[in-house]
Amino acid sequence: MRVIDSHTEGEPTRIIVDGGPDLGSGPLDQRRQRFAEAFDHIRSFTVNEPRGYDALVGALLCEPCDPSCAAGLIFFNNVGFLGMCGHATIGAAVTLAHLGRIAPGTHRFETPVGAVSVDLIDKNYVSIENVRSYRHLKDVPVDVEGLGVVTGDVGWGGNWFFLTDAAPCPLVSGNIPELTRAAQSIQTALRTSGVTGAGGADIDHIEIFGPPQGPEANSRSFVLCPGGAYDRSPCGTGTSAKLACMAADGTLRAGDRWVQESIIGSRFDASYRLDREGHIIPRIGGRAFICGEATLHEDPADPFRHGIATA
């Protein structure tokens, strides 16, 4: 299997460019389901130890159904599959440019939750227009062990998020273990309390906000991803959900700039527009850099050939 690794504002992406599973044709949500049911061992092989690590997000590059799209992407991580991934979409654009498959300009990528617009500004900077985002629930209180009652919003930005300002400590890298424990406790409380996204969907991302550390940023966030790893980037789908919540509150107008800072200090430049139906369409911009190219091998004699699941 041939892969290309990149990072987007610190968060790693591994794109399968050749040798991935044959998922046939059809809509990407159906092919993602086929991937999960028949080829989950390839997901684990690609991103889990000994070839990967918990923070690594993978994406399978595949043919889109939509002829207006330049590529199709199916996202996954150490424990399962994702609907959308903002940082990985930025990484995929830089990867495709590295391969000579796209040039600077506007392109469309198909994902399991819909098509997204991608502006490749140069070889490293990409701005994506994400899927429609919205707030599902406002000011939801949950009783969290060790934290007391925590209040937050439930929002959709391509994945489901619980967004809260109830930081148990300053949002600095030295507090990542404490923030991880707090976010895991919040997630447990949400599941115990039966708080979900639309249609009973699991809220698999927790986003804690605090004041920015650097100049010109509007906010800093800590994001816990499915599988227990924290997001090194400001999280594209999480920032999209944040924009949707602020738009619903009337605290951020369409077209206004919002700079979201990550727990390690990297940034996404964000804004949103309203479509014809008044839905929120976020735009997220950030940098990605190629880290390496590799061929992954599977030895039938290797007892860990399908990866080591630690989460």
C-alpha positions as CSV (number, residue, x, y, z in Angstrom):
1,M,0.0,0.0,0.0
2,R,1.4,3.4,-1.0
3,V,0.7,6.3,1.4
4,I,1.6,10.0,1.7
5,D,1.8,11.6,5.1
6,S,1.2,15.2,5.8
7,H,0.3,17.4,8.7
8,T,-2.3,20.3,8.8
9,E,-1.4,22.8,11.5
10,G,0.2,20.0,13.4
11,E,-2.4,17.3,13.0
12,P,-1.3,14.3,10.9
13,T,-3.0,12.8,7.9
14,R,-2.1,9.6,6.0
15,I,-3.6,9.4,2.5
16,I,-3.9,6.0,0.8
17,V,-3.0,6.8,-2.8
18,D,-2.6,3.2,-4.1
19,G,-3.2,-0.3,-2.9
20,G,-6.3,0.4,-0.8
21,P,-9.4,-1.8,-0.6
22,D,-11.6,-2.2,-3.7
23,L,-14.9,-0.8,-2.5
24,G,-16.6,-0.8,-5.9
25,S,-18.8,2.1,-7.0
26,G,-21.7,3.9,-5.6
27,P,-22.2,6.8,-3.1
28,L,-19.4,7.4,-0.7
29,D,-21.5,6.8,2.4
30,Q,-22.3,3.3,1.1
31,R,-18.6,2.7,0.2
32,R,-17.6,3.8,3.7
33,Q,-20.1,1.3,5.2
34,R,-18.5,-1.4,2.9
35,F,-15.1,-0.4,4.1
36,A,-16.2,-0.7,7.7
37,E,-17.9,-4.1,7.3
38,A,-15.5,-5.9,5.0
39,F,-12.1,-4.1,5.3
40,D,-11.9,-2.7,8.8
41,H,-8.6,-4.6,9.3
42,I,-7.1,-2.3,6.5
43,R,-8.2,0.8,8.5
44,S,-6.4,-0.6,11.6
45,F,-3.4,-1.7,9.5
46,T,-3.0,1.8,8.1
47,V,-3.2,4.1,11.1
48,N,-2.6,2.0,14.3
49,E,0.7,0.9,15.7
50,P,3.2,-0.4,14.7
51,R,2.8,1.6,11.5
52,G,0.8,4.5,12.9
53,Y,-0.3,6.1,16.2
54,D,-3.5,7.3,17.9
55,A,-3.5,10.8,16.6
56,L,-3.1,9.8,12.9
57,V,-6.1,10.3,10.7
58,G,-6.3,8.3,7.5
59,A,-8.1,8.9,4.2
60,L,-8.7,6.6,1.3
61,L,-8.4,8.4,-2.0
62,C,-11.1,7.1,-4.3
63,E,-13.1,7.9,-7.4
64,P,-16.0,10.2,-6.7
65,C,-19.6,9.6,-7.8
66,D,-20.1,13.3,-8.5
67,P,-18.5,14.1,-11.9
68,S,-17.9,17.7,-10.7
69,C,-15.5,16.4,-8.0
70,A,-11.8,16.0,-8.4
71,A,-11.5,13.2,-5.8
72,G,-13.4,11.2,-3.3
73,L,-12.2,10.8,0.3
74,I,-13.3,8.3,3.0
75,F,-11.9,9.3,6.4
76,F,-11.0,7.0,9.4
77,N,-8.9,7.0,12.6
78,N,-7.6,4.6,15.2
79,V,-11.1,3.4,16.2
80,G,-13.4,3.8,13.2
81,F,-14.7,6.0,10.5
82,L,-15.5,9.7,10.3
83,G,-18.1,11.6,8.3
84,M,-15.9,14.5,7.4
85,C,-12.4,15.8,8.5
86,G,-11.4,19.4,7.8
87,H,-7.7,19.0,8.5
88,A,-7.5,15.8,6.4
89,T,-9.3,17.5,3.5
90,I,-6.7,20.3,3.6
91,G,-4.0,17.7,3.8
92,A,-5.5,15.8,0.9
93,A,-5.5,18.9,-1.3
94,V,-1.8,19.5,-0.6
95,T,-1.1,15.8,-1.3
96,L,-3.0,15.9,-4.6
97,A,-1.0,19.0,-5.6
98,H,2.2,17.2,-4.6
99,L,1.2,14.4,-6.9
100,G,0.5,16.8,-9.7
101,R,-3.2,15.8,-9.9
102,I,-4.6,19.3,-9.1
103,A,-3.2,22.8,-9.6
104,P,-3.9,26.0,-7.6
105,G,-7.5,27.0,-7.9
106,T,-11.0,25.8,-6.8
107,H,-11.9,22.1,-6.7
108,R,-14.6,19.9,-5.2
109,F,-14.0,16.8,-3.1
110,E,-16.7,14.3,-2.4
111,T,-17.0,12.9,1.2
112,P,-19.5,10.5,2.9
113,V,-21.5,13.5,4.2
114,G,-21.4,15.6,1.0
115,A,-19.2,17.5,-1.4
116,V,-17.0,20.3,-0.2
117,S,-15.3,23.1,-2.1
118,V,-11.5,23.3,-1.8
119,D,-9.4,26.4,-2.8
120,L,-5.8,25.4,-3.2
121,I,-4.1,28.8,-2.8
122,D,-0.5,27.6,-3.1
123,K,1.4,24.4,-2.4
124,N,0.7,24.6,1.4
125,Y,-2.3,26.9,2.0
126,V,-5.8,25.6,1.5
127,S,-9.2,27.0,2.3
128,I,-12.2,24.6,2.3
129,E,-15.9,25.4,2.2
130,N,-17.4,22.7,4.5
131,V,-20.8,21.0,4.5
132,R,-23.8,22.8,6.0
133,S,-23.3,23.2,9.8
134,Y,-25.8,23.9,12.5
135,R,-26.5,23.9,16.2
136,H,-28.7,21.1,17.3
137,L,-29.0,21.8,21.0
138,K,-28.2,24.9,23.1
139,D,-27.1,25.2,26.8
140,V,-27.4,21.5,27.6
141,P,-26.4,20.8,31.2
142,V,-24.7,17.5,32.1
143,D,-23.6,16.3,35.5
144,V,-20.0,15.3,35.1
145,E,-18.0,13.3,37.6
146,G,-15.3,15.5,39.1
147,L,-16.5,18.6,37.3
148,G,-20.0,19.1,38.4
149,V,-22.6,20.4,36.0
150,V,-21.1,21.4,32.7
151,T,-23.2,23.3,30.1
152,G,-22.6,23.3,26.4
153,D,-24.0,23.2,22.9
154,V,-24.4,20.2,20.6
155,G,-23.4,21.1,17.0
156,W,-22.8,19.5,13.7
157,G,-19.8,20.5,11.5
158,G,-19.5,17.2,9.5
159,N,-19.1,15.4,12.9
160,W,-21.0,15.7,16.2
161,F,-19.5,18.0,18.9
162,F,-20.3,19.0,22.4
163,L,-18.9,22.5,22.7
164,T,-18.3,24.1,26.1
165,D,-16.5,27.0,27.8
166,A,-16.2,25.0,31.0
167,A,-12.5,24.5,31.0
168,P,-11.2,22.8,34.1
169,C,-7.8,24.5,33.8
170,P,-5.9,26.8,31.4
171,L,-5.8,25.6,27.8
172,V,-2.0,25.1,27.5
173,S,-0.1,22.1,26.3
174,G,1.1,21.3,29.8
175,N,-2.5,20.6,30.8
176,I,-3.3,18.2,28.0
177,P,-3.5,15.1,30.3
178,E,-6.0,16.9,32.6
179,L,-8.0,18.3,29.7
180,T,-8.1,14.8,28.1
181,R,-9.5,13.3,31.4
182,A,-12.1,16.1,31.6
183,A,-13.2,15.7,28.0
184,Q,-13.5,11.9,28.5
185,S,-15.6,12.5,31.6
186,I,-17.9,14.9,29.7
187,Q,-18.3,12.3,26.9
188,T,-19.2,9.6,29.4
189,A,-21.7,11.9,31.1
190,L,-23.3,12.7,27.7
191,R,-23.8,9.1,26.9
192,T,-25.1,8.2,30.4
193,S,-27.5,11.1,30.2
194,G,-28.7,10.1,26.7
195,V,-27.6,13.4,25.1
196,T,-27.1,12.8,21.4
197,G,-26.9,14.5,18.0
198,A,-29.8,14.4,15.5
199,G,-31.4,11.0,15.1
200,G,-29.7,9.6,18.2
201,A,-26.2,10.1,16.7
202,D,-23.3,9.6,19.2
203,I,-21.5,12.8,20.1
204,D,-17.9,11.6,19.5
205,H,-16.0,14.9,19.7
206,I,-15.7,17.1,22.8
207,E,-14.5,20.7,22.3
208,I,-13.5,22.9,25.3
209,F,-12.9,26.6,24.6
210,G,-10.9,29.3,26.4
211,P,-9.2,32.6,25.8
212,P,-6.5,32.8,23.1
213,Q,-2.8,32.8,24.0
214,G,-1.5,34.4,20.8
215,P,-2.2,37.8,19.2
216,E,-5.0,38.1,16.7
217,A,-6.7,34.8,17.6
218,N,-10.2,35.0,18.9
219,S,-10.3,31.7,20.9
220,R,-8.3,28.7,21.9
221,S,-9.7,25.2,21.9
222,F,-8.9,21.7,23.1
223,V,-10.6,19.0,21.0
224,L,-10.9,15.3,22.1
225,C,-11.3,13.1,19.0
226,P,-12.9,9.6,18.9
227,G,-10.3,7.1,20.1
228,G,-8.9,9.4,22.9
229,A,-6.4,11.4,21.0
230,Y,-6.4,15.2,21.1
231,D,-6.5,17.3,17.9
232,R,-3.2,19.1,17.3
233,S,-4.9,21.4,14.9
234,P,-7.9,23.7,15.8
235,C,-10.2,21.0,14.2
236,G,-11.9,22.0,11.0
237,T,-15.3,20.3,11.7
238,G,-15.1,21.6,15.3
239,T,-14.5,25.1,14.2
240,S,-17.4,24.7,11.7
241,A,-19.7,23.7,14.6
242,K,-18.4,26.7,16.6
243,L,-19.2,29.1,13.8
244,A,-22.7,27.6,13.6
245,C,-23.3,28.1,17.3
246,M,-22.1,31.7,17.2
247,A,-24.2,32.4,14.2
248,A,-27.2,31.0,16.0
249,D,-26.5,33.3,18.9
250,G,-25.9,36.3,16.7
251,T,-22.4,36.9,18.0
252,L,-20.7,36.3,14.6
253,R,-22.0,37.7,11.4
254,A,-21.7,36.2,7.9
255,G,-18.4,37.1,6.4
256,D,-16.7,38.1,9.7
257,R,-13.3,36.6,10.3
258,W,-12.8,34.2,13.3
259,V,-9.3,32.9,14.1
260,Q,-9.4,29.6,16.0
261,E,-6.2,28.6,17.9
262,S,-5.4,25.0,18.8
263,I,-4.0,23.7,22.1
264,I,-0.5,23.8,20.5
265,G,-1.0,27.4,19.1
266,S,-1.6,26.6,15.5
267,R,-4.5,28.4,13.8
268,F,-7.4,28.1,11.3
269,D,-8.8,31.2,9.7
270,A,-12.6,30.8,9.6
271,S,-15.7,32.6,8.4
272,Y,-19.1,31.5,7.1
273,R,-21.7,32.5,4.5
274,L,-25.4,31.8,4.3
275,D,-26.8,29.7,1.4
276,R,-30.1,30.4,-0.4
277,E,-32.0,28.6,2.4
278,G,-30.2,30.5,5.1
279,H,-28.0,27.6,6.1
280,I,-24.5,28.1,7.5
281,I,-21.7,27.2,5.2
282,P,-18.3,27.5,7.0
283,R,-15.0,28.3,5.4
284,I,-11.8,27.1,7.1
285,G,-8.3,28.0,6.0
286,G,-5.0,26.5,7.1
287,R,-1.6,25.2,6.1
288,A,-0.5,21.6,5.4
289,F,2.9,20.2,4.7
290,I,4.1,16.9,3.2
291,C,6.0,14.8,5.8
292,G,6.8,11.7,3.8
293,E,5.9,9.0,1.4
294,A,6.0,5.3,2.2
295,T,5.0,1.8,1.1
296,L,3.3,-0.1,3.9
297,H,3.9,-3.9,3.9
298,E,1.9,-6.8,5.4
299,D,3.8,-9.9,6.3
300,P,1.4,-12.9,6.9
301,A,3.7,-14.1,9.7
302,D,3.4,-10.9,11.6
303,P,1.1,-11.3,14.6
304,F,0.4,-7.5,14.5
305,R,0.0,-7.2,10.7
306,H,-3.5,-5.7,11.1
307,G,-2.3,-3.1,13.7
308,I,-2.5,-2.8,17.5
309,A,-5.7,-1.3,18.7
310,T,-4.8,0.5,22.0
311,A,-8.1,2.6,22.4
